Amino acid sequence: MVQTCYTVVLGYIAYLLNKVSKE
């Protein structure tokens, strides 16, 4: 359960970094 939440957080951070890099 904790691992799933951690994976979601990492995925969200990666999404934000990708969005910032694009701009």
PDB file of N, CA, C and O in Angstrom:
ATOM      1  N   MET A   1       0.840  -1.200   0.000  1.00  0.00           N
ATOM      2  CA  MET A   1       0.000   0.000   0.000  1.00  0.00           C
ATOM      3  C   MET A   1       0.875   1.250   0.000  1.00  0.00           C
ATOM      4  O   MET A   1       0.655   2.175  -0.782  1.00  0.00           O
ATOM      5  N   VAL A   2       1.862   1.266   0.879  1.00  0.00           N
ATOM      6  CA  VAL A   2       2.757   2.434   0.946  1.00  0.00           C
ATOM      7  C   VAL A   2       3.570   2.565  -0.337  1.00  0.00           C
ATOM      8  O   VAL A   2       3.801   3.668  -0.834  1.00  0.00           O
ATOM      9  N   GLN A   3       4.002   1.413  -0.865  1.00  0.00           N
ATOM     10  CA  GLN A   3       4.813   1.434  -2.086  1.00  0.00           C
ATOM     11  C   GLN A   3       4.022   2.013  -3.252  1.00  0.00           C
ATOM     12  O   GLN A   3       4.570   2.741  -4.080  1.00  0.00           O
ATOM     13  N   THR A   4       2.731   1.688  -3.314  1.00  0.00           N
ATOM     14  CA  THR A   4       1.886   2.204  -4.401  1.00  0.00           C
ATOM     15  C   THR A   4       1.782   3.715  -4.304  1.00  0.00           C
ATOM     16  O   THR A   4       1.888   4.414  -5.311  1.00  0.00           O
ATOM     17  N   CYS A   5       1.576   4.217  -3.101  1.00  0.00           N
ATOM     18  CA  CYS A   5       1.465   5.667  -2.899  1.00  0.00           C
ATOM     19  C   CYS A   5       2.775   6.341  -3.271  1.00  0.00           C
ATOM     20  O   CYS A   5       2.777   7.412  -3.878  1.00  0.00           O
ATOM     21  N   TYR A   6       3.898   5.712  -2.906  1.00  0.00           N
ATOM     22  CA  TYR A   6       5.206   6.263  -3.222  1.00  0.00           C
ATOM     23  C   TYR A   6       5.422   6.315  -4.728  1.00  0.00           C
ATOM     24  O   TYR A   6       5.996   7.272  -5.247  1.00  0.00           O
ATOM     25  N   THR A   7       4.958   5.277  -5.429  1.00  0.00           N
ATOM     26  CA  THR A   7       5.096   5.232  -6.888  1.00  0.00           C
ATOM     27  C   THR A   7       4.280   6.342  -7.534  1.00  0.00           C
ATOM     28  O   THR A   7       4.726   6.968  -8.496  1.00  0.00           O
ATOM     29  N   VAL A   8       3.090   6.584  -7.008  1.00  0.00           N
ATOM     30  CA  VAL A   8       2.223   7.643  -7.551  1.00  0.00           C
ATOM     31  C   VAL A   8       2.888   9.005  -7.362  1.00  0.00           C
ATOM     32  O   VAL A   8       2.843   9.852  -8.254  1.00  0.00           O
ATOM     33  N   VAL A   9       3.498   9.208  -6.212  1.00  0.00           N
ATOM     34  CA  VAL A   9       4.178  10.478  -5.928  1.00  0.00           C
ATOM     35  C   VAL A   9       5.343  10.669  -6.890  1.00  0.00           C
ATOM     36  O   VAL A   9       5.520  11.754  -7.445  1.00  0.00           O
ATOM     37  N   LEU A  10       6.131   9.629  -7.090  1.00  0.00           N
ATOM     38  CA  LEU A  10       7.276   9.721  -8.011  1.00  0.00           C
ATOM     39  C   LEU A  10       6.797  10.007  -9.428  1.00  0.00           C
ATOM     40  O   LEU A  10       7.406  10.796 -10.151  1.00  0.00           O
ATOM     41  N   GLY A  11       5.714   9.367  -9.817  1.00  0.00           N
ATOM     42  CA  GLY A  11       5.159   9.583 -11.154  1.00  0.00           C
ATOM     43  C   GLY A  11       4.686  11.019 -11.321  1.00  0.00           C
ATOM     44  O   GLY A  11       4.855  11.616 -12.384  1.00  0.00           O
ATOM     45  N   TYR A  12       4.094  11.569 -10.270  1.00  0.00           N
ATOM     46  CA  TYR A  12       3.601  12.949 -10.321  1.00  0.00           C
ATOM     47  C   TYR A  12       4.759  13.931 -10.421  1.00  0.00           C
ATOM     48  O   TYR A  12       4.692  14.906 -11.169  1.00  0.00           O
ATOM     49  N   ILE A  13       5.822  13.670  -9.665  1.00  0.00           N
ATOM     50  CA  ILE A  13       7.002  14.534  -9.701  1.00  0.00           C
ATOM     51  C   ILE A  13       7.630  14.483 -11.095  1.00  0.00           C
ATOM     52  O   ILE A  13       8.020  15.513 -11.644  1.00  0.00           O
ATOM     53  N   ALA A  14       7.723  13.283 -11.658  1.00  0.00           N
ATOM     54  CA  ALA A  14       8.297  13.131 -13.000  1.00  0.00           C
ATOM     55  C   ALA A  14       7.452  13.889 -14.015  1.00  0.00           C
ATOM     56  O   ALA A  14       7.983  14.473 -14.960  1.00  0.00           O
ATOM     57  N   TYR A  15       6.143  13.880 -13.820  1.00  0.00           N
ATOM     58  CA  TYR A  15       5.240  14.604 -14.724  1.00  0.00           C
ATOM     59  C   TYR A  15       5.483  16.107 -14.630  1.00  0.00           C
ATOM     60  O   TYR A  15       5.530  16.799 -15.647  1.00  0.00           O
ATOM     61  N   LEU A  16       5.634  16.600 -13.423  1.00  0.00           N
ATOM     62  CA  LEU A  16       5.891  18.036 -13.240  1.00  0.00           C
ATOM     63  C   LEU A  16       7.234  18.423 -13.846  1.00  0.00           C
ATOM     64  O   LEU A  16       7.336  19.453 -14.511  1.00  0.00           O
ATOM     65  N   LEU A  17       8.261  17.613 -13.627  1.00  0.00           N
ATOM     66  CA  LEU A  17       9.586  17.905 -14.179  1.00  0.00           C
ATOM     67  C   LEU A  17       9.542  17.909 -15.699  1.00  0.00           C
ATOM     68  O   LEU A  17      10.162  18.759 -16.338  1.00  0.00           O
ATOM     69  N   ASN A  18       8.816  16.968 -16.278  1.00  0.00           N
ATOM     70  CA  ASN A  18       8.695  16.888 -17.737  1.00  0.00           C
ATOM     71  C   ASN A  18       7.963  18.114 -18.268  1.00  0.00           C
ATOM     72  O   ASN A  18       8.327  18.655 -19.312  1.00  0.00           O
ATOM     73  N   LYS A  19       6.945  18.546 -17.561  1.00  0.00           N
ATOM     74  CA  LYS A  19       6.167  19.713 -17.982  1.00  0.00           C
ATOM     75  C   LYS A  19       7.030  20.971 -17.932  1.00  0.00           C
ATOM     76  O   LYS A  19       6.977  21.804 -18.836  1.00  0.00           O
ATOM     77  N   VAL A  20       7.823  21.101 -16.872  1.00  0.00           N
ATOM     78  CA  VAL A  20       8.684  22.274 -16.722  1.00  0.00           C
ATOM     79  C   VAL A  20       9.773  22.266 -17.794  1.00  0.00           C
ATOM     80  O   VAL A  20      10.108  23.309 -18.357  1.00  0.00           O
ATOM     81  N   SER A  21      10.319  21.085 -18.072  1.00  0.00           N
ATOM     82  CA  SER A  21      11.390  20.980 -19.069  1.00  0.00           C
ATOM     83  C   SER A  21      10.873  21.351 -20.459  1.00  0.00           C
ATOM     84  O   SER A  21      11.605  21.920 -21.270  1.00  0.00           O
ATOM     85  N   LYS A  22       9.612  21.026 -20.724  1.00  0.00           N
ATOM     86  CA  LYS A  22       9.036  21.321 -22.030  1.00  0.00           C
ATOM     87  C   LYS A  22       8.927  22.831 -22.248  1.00  0.00           C
ATOM     88  O   LYS A  22       9.174  23.322 -23.350  1.00  0.00           O
ATOM     89  N   GLU A  23       8.562  23.553 -21.213  1.00  0.00           N
ATOM     90  CA  GLU A  23       8.341  24.994 -21.373  1.00  0.00           C
ATOM     91  C   GLU A  23       9.630  25.779 -21.492  1.00  0.00           C
ATOM     92  O   GLU A  23       9.597  27.002 -21.631  1.00  0.00           O
TER      93      GLU A  23
END
